[in-house]
Amino acid sequence: MKRKYELRKRAERQEETRDRIVRATVGLHTSVGPASTTISAIAQAAGVQRHTVYAHFPDEDALFRACTAHWRTEHPFPDIAGAPLDAALEAVYAWYESVAPAFALFVRDAHAIPEVAREREDATAALADELARPYGRSRAIRGAVGHALAFETWQSLVQREGLSGRQAAAAMVAFVEVVATGASRPPTTSRDGRRRR
């Protein structure tokens, strides 16, 4: 019985150490960014040795994946399945507002975490595909919706230009609608004789 108790306590301590390492990594990623986060800094912030970090996470990819999963649990992306574009953009922009400082660091340091960055790009692309569908299947429409969903678009409209999230969403819906209207028109000929949309 004593052996089982000791094993259970040991497993609990290992889980607590692992959790401390993940939280330390999240803290560093959201304050200095993934590219500036070192294993030594993580170990120091978690109160462990470097070898302990590696014992729990054999490589940085495993650590980054655990860190990302933890962060996503604490900051869940809004559930916008089936929502119209205006409601979806308002929800996404509100989420950007709530995570902006940390998310800006993730975007800036995407090169340091390519697998996580690729997952984010794939998820955004799938969402853009879904939201663009009601407007048509043209590449221009899909591009406009993808642009509307981009964090950088929210930064430009809200942080730099001072629009509210709702105003920014309305502006992007209007942009997509103009593109959709243009995409449904037959091509015209420019002065130089080239066809254009």
C-alpha positions as CSV (number, residue, x, y, z in Angstrom):
1,M,0.0,0.0,0.0
2,K,2.8,2.4,0.9
3,R,4.5,1.7,-2.5
4,K,1.3,2.8,-4.4
5,Y,1.1,5.9,-2.2
6,E,4.7,6.8,-3.0
7,L,4.2,6.2,-6.7
8,R,1.1,8.4,-6.7
9,K,2.8,11.2,-4.8
10,R,5.8,11.0,-7.2
11,A,3.5,11.2,-10.2
12,E,1.7,14.2,-8.7
13,R,5.1,15.9,-8.1
14,Q,6.1,15.2,-11.7
15,E,2.8,16.7,-13.0
16,E,3.3,19.8,-10.8
17,T,6.8,20.2,-12.2
18,R,5.6,19.8,-15.7
19,D,2.8,22.3,-15.1
20,R,5.3,24.8,-13.6
21,I,7.5,24.5,-16.7
22,V,4.6,25.0,-19.1
23,R,3.4,28.0,-17.1
24,A,6.9,29.5,-17.1
25,T,7.1,29.0,-20.8
26,V,3.7,30.7,-21.4
27,G,4.8,33.6,-19.2
28,L,8.0,34.1,-21.2
29,H,6.3,33.6,-24.6
30,T,3.7,36.2,-23.7
31,S,6.2,38.7,-22.2
32,V,9.3,38.5,-24.4
33,G,8.1,36.3,-27.2
34,P,8.9,32.7,-28.3
35,A,12.0,33.7,-30.2
36,S,13.6,35.2,-27.1
37,T,12.6,32.4,-24.8
38,T,15.5,30.1,-23.8
39,I,15.5,26.8,-22.0
40,S,17.7,28.4,-19.3
41,A,15.1,31.2,-18.8
42,I,12.3,28.7,-18.6
43,A,14.2,26.6,-16.1
44,Q,14.9,29.7,-14.0
45,A,11.3,30.9,-14.1
46,A,10.0,27.4,-13.2
47,G,12.5,26.9,-10.4
48,V,14.1,23.8,-11.9
49,Q,17.3,22.8,-13.7
50,R,17.7,22.7,-17.5
51,H,17.9,18.9,-17.4
52,T,14.5,18.8,-15.7
53,V,13.0,20.8,-18.5
54,Y,14.4,18.3,-21.0
55,A,13.3,15.4,-18.9
56,H,9.7,16.5,-19.3
57,F,10.0,17.9,-22.9
58,P,12.7,16.2,-25.0
59,D,12.7,19.0,-27.6
60,E,11.5,22.6,-28.0
61,D,8.7,21.5,-30.3
62,A,7.1,19.4,-27.6
63,L,7.5,22.2,-25.1
64,F,6.0,24.8,-27.5
65,R,3.1,22.4,-28.3
66,A,2.3,22.0,-24.6
67,C,2.6,25.8,-24.1
68,T,0.3,26.5,-27.0
69,A,-2.3,24.0,-25.8
70,H,-2.2,25.6,-22.3
71,W,-2.6,29.1,-23.7
72,R,-5.4,28.0,-26.0
73,T,-7.3,26.5,-23.1
74,E,-7.0,29.7,-21.2
75,H,-7.9,31.9,-24.2
76,P,-10.3,29.8,-26.3
77,F,-11.0,31.0,-29.8
78,P,-14.7,32.0,-30.2
79,D,-17.1,29.4,-31.6
80,I,-18.3,31.0,-34.8
81,A,-19.4,28.0,-36.7
82,G,-22.4,28.9,-38.9
83,A,-22.2,32.6,-38.0
84,P,-22.6,35.3,-40.7
85,L,-19.5,37.3,-41.6
86,D,-20.4,40.4,-39.5
87,A,-21.0,38.4,-36.3
88,A,-17.9,36.2,-36.9
89,L,-15.7,39.2,-37.4
90,E,-17.0,41.0,-34.3
91,A,-16.3,37.8,-32.3
92,V,-12.8,37.3,-33.7
93,Y,-12.0,41.0,-33.3
94,A,-13.2,40.9,-29.6
95,W,-10.9,37.9,-29.1
96,Y,-8.0,39.7,-30.7
97,E,-8.6,42.6,-28.3
98,S,-8.5,40.2,-25.4
99,V,-5.2,38.6,-26.4
100,A,-3.5,41.4,-28.4
101,P,-0.2,41.8,-26.5
102,A,0.6,38.1,-26.4
103,F,-0.8,37.3,-29.9
104,A,1.3,40.1,-31.4
105,L,4.4,38.4,-30.0
106,F,3.3,35.0,-31.4
107,V,2.7,36.6,-34.9
108,R,6.1,38.4,-34.7
109,D,8.0,35.3,-33.7
110,A,6.1,32.8,-36.0
111,H,9.5,31.8,-37.5
112,A,10.5,30.4,-34.1
113,I,7.5,28.1,-33.9
114,P,6.8,27.1,-37.5
115,E,4.6,24.1,-36.6
116,V,2.3,26.3,-34.4
117,A,2.3,29.1,-37.0
118,R,1.3,26.6,-39.7
119,E,-1.6,25.3,-37.5
120,R,-2.8,28.8,-37.0
121,E,-2.6,29.6,-40.8
122,D,-4.4,26.4,-41.6
123,A,-7.2,27.1,-39.1
124,T,-7.6,30.7,-40.4
125,A,-7.6,29.5,-44.0
126,A,-10.4,27.0,-43.2
127,L,-12.4,29.6,-41.4
128,A,-11.9,32.0,-44.3
129,D,-13.1,29.3,-46.7
130,E,-16.3,28.8,-44.7
131,L,-17.1,32.5,-44.2
132,A,-16.5,33.3,-47.9
133,R,-18.8,30.6,-49.2
134,P,-22.0,32.6,-49.0
135,Y,-20.5,35.3,-51.1
136,G,-19.3,33.2,-54.0
137,R,-16.3,31.0,-55.0
138,S,-14.0,33.6,-56.6
139,R,-10.4,33.9,-55.4
140,A,-10.9,37.6,-54.9
141,I,-13.8,37.0,-52.4
142,R,-11.8,34.4,-50.6
143,G,-8.8,36.8,-50.4
144,A,-11.0,39.6,-49.1
145,V,-12.4,37.4,-46.3
146,G,-8.9,36.1,-45.5
147,H,-7.7,39.7,-45.2
148,A,-10.6,40.6,-43.0
149,L,-9.8,37.7,-40.6
150,A,-6.1,38.6,-40.3
151,F,-4.8,39.8,-37.0
152,E,-2.8,42.4,-38.8
153,T,-6.0,43.8,-40.3
154,W,-7.5,44.2,-36.8
155,Q,-4.3,45.8,-35.7
156,S,-4.5,48.3,-38.5
157,L,-8.1,49.2,-38.1
158,V,-8.5,49.1,-34.4
159,Q,-5.1,49.8,-32.9
160,R,-3.7,52.2,-35.5
161,E,-6.9,53.8,-37.0
162,G,-8.9,53.9,-33.7
163,L,-12.0,52.1,-35.0
164,S,-14.0,50.0,-32.5
165,G,-14.2,46.3,-33.1
166,R,-17.7,46.7,-34.4
167,Q,-16.8,49.5,-36.8
168,A,-13.8,47.5,-38.1
169,A,-16.0,44.4,-38.6
170,A,-18.6,46.5,-40.5
171,A,-15.8,48.1,-42.7
172,M,-14.5,44.6,-43.6
173,V,-18.0,43.3,-44.4
174,A,-18.5,46.3,-46.7
175,F,-15.2,45.6,-48.3
176,V,-16.1,41.9,-48.9
177,E,-19.5,42.9,-50.3
178,V,-17.8,45.3,-52.8
179,V,-15.4,42.6,-53.8
180,A,-18.2,40.1,-54.2
181,T,-20.2,42.6,-56.3
182,G,-17.2,43.2,-58.5
183,A,-16.4,39.5,-58.8
184,S,-19.9,38.8,-60.1
185,R,-19.6,41.3,-62.9
186,P,-18.3,40.3,-66.3
187,P,-14.7,41.4,-67.0
188,T,-14.3,44.8,-68.7
189,T,-11.6,46.0,-71.0
190,S,-9.2,48.7,-69.8
191,R,-7.8,51.5,-72.1
192,D,-4.8,49.5,-73.0
193,G,-7.0,46.7,-74.2
194,R,-6.4,44.3,-71.3
195,R,-9.3,42.5,-69.7
196,R,-9.9,43.3,-66.1
197,R,-12.5,42.5,-63.4
